[in-house]
Amino acid sequence: MRSKYAAIGVAATLMLTVAAPTTSASASALSPLAHQDVEGISVFGAPALESQRELLGLIEDTPSAVIQDVRSGEILSVTVNPMVPTANRRNVCQAGDAFWASAHTPYTNKCFYGGKGTIPLPGSFSRQIFTGAYTAKGTYNINNRIMSTPRQAPGSTTILTGIAATTTGTIY
């Protein structure tokens, strides 16, 4: 039986994850690269957790980005952000912005810029990400799986073979 926090569909919120530098010993324990599965929820950057109850307690007290199924309310994934990201987002891109290009109207481009970090970029569908003036990557949701584009140098692009829901953008 699937837990009520199981993965969501393509229409779910998509989030970009930006890796923020850590500055303390406790923050370094929350590496954005650490991954674990907690009762069907993909969790990134958290210390070892035994249950959904522990995970829910952690996100009550720790800045985090959550991907949640819009229809069922199930939590699909959690990325713990030990620092507030300095990356920002906007719908109208400016020169040098990294961005997920909108696949079709009425969706808009999801632009991200600024300092290092991961920023949620939900609410759009895309098939291409541009890194602009940044070393960056993006995450997207396809068939209930959170996937990531490769970390790429400034001026790069990744083209997906289909349309996916955007989730996050990360600037390094």
C-alpha positions, 0 to 999 in steps of 0.5 A: 500500500502506498503511503499518503505521502507517495510521489505525485504526477507530472501535473504536480508542482515542480521545484528547482533546487539551489545548493547553498553553501553551509557555514557551520558544523550542524549545517554541513550535516545537512548536505544538499547532496545527501539523499534518502527515502523516508516512507516513500518521500524523497528527502535531500540534505537531511540527517538520517530520519526513521519516519515521516513523523521525524521528517514532519518535525524537521521541516517544522523547525528547518527551512525546507522546500517541499513538493506536494501533490496538488490533488491529494496533498501528499508530500512527494519530496523535501529538500532541507535548506540549511541557509536561506537561499540568495537566489531569486526568481521572476517570470520575466527574464533579464539578460544573464538570467538562468531559466526554464523556458515555458513549453506553452501558454499560459505558462511563463518562463521561470527565471532565476538569478542572484547568489548561490542557492536553490529556489523553488520554481513551481507552476510551469511546464518546460522542455528546456533550461538555459544557464544564462550567466550562471553555473546552474542546473534544474530539477523537474517532475516527470512520471512521479519522479524528481529528476535533475539536469546536469550542473552546467557552465554559463551559456549552456542549455539542456533540452528534454525529450518531452515536457516536464513540470519544473520544480527548482533551479540551482545556482552554484 
